[in-house]
Amino acid sequence: MTLLTDSKIRSPKPLEKSYKLTDSQGLYLTISTSGAKLWYFRYRFGGKENRLAFDAYPLA
């Protein structure tokens, strides 16, 4: 099982394209080209994949 720890979340730097840091349960963090880090949760309901957006990291 992959876990997103605080040190794993703080260390990535922005790149030319946005990318994701994922865990093994559907939670992921998107790192944008500007360096913004946003939480999302991917899940399935009724056979359809959905995505739930949360807040930015870190919370102020």
C-alpha positions in Angstrom: 0.0 0.0 0.0 1.3 3.4 -0.9 0.8 6.3 1.5 1.0 10.0 0.9 3.1 11.2 3.8 3.7 14.9 4.6 7.4 14.6 3.5 6.3 13.0 0.1 3.8 15.8 -0.4 6.1 18.7 0.4 9.1 17.6 -1.7 7.8 17.6 -5.3 8.5 20.7 -7.4 6.4 22.1 -10.2 7.3 20.9 -13.7 6.4 22.0 -17.2 3.2 19.8 -17.1 0.8 19.1 -14.2 1.2 15.7 -12.6 -0.3 13.5 -9.8 1.0 11.9 -6.6 -1.3 8.9 -5.8 -2.0 6.5 -3.0 -3.4 3.0 -3.5 -7.0 3.9 -2.4 -8.0 6.6 -4.9 -6.7 9.7 -3.1 -4.3 11.8 -5.2 -2.7 15.2 -5.1 -2.3 17.2 -8.3 0.8 19.5 -8.6 0.2 22.2 -11.2 2.8 24.1 -13.2 2.4 27.0 -10.8 3.1 24.8 -7.8 -0.4 24.7 -6.5 -1.3 21.3 -4.8 -4.9 20.2 -4.9 -6.5 17.1 -3.4 -8.9 14.8 -5.3 -10.5 11.4 -4.6 -11.4 9.1 -7.4 -14.2 6.5 -6.9 -16.7 4.4 -8.7 -20.4 4.5 -8.2 -22.9 2.5 -10.2 -20.1 1.4 -12.5 -19.2 5.0 -13.4 -15.9 6.6 -12.3 -16.2 9.9 -10.5 -13.9 12.4 -8.9 -14.4 14.4 -5.7 -12.4 17.6 -5.3 -11.2 18.7 -1.9 -9.1 21.7 -0.7 -5.6 22.9 -1.5 -2.5 21.7 0.4 -1.5 23.0 2.9 -4.6 24.5 4.4 -4.0 28.1 5.6 
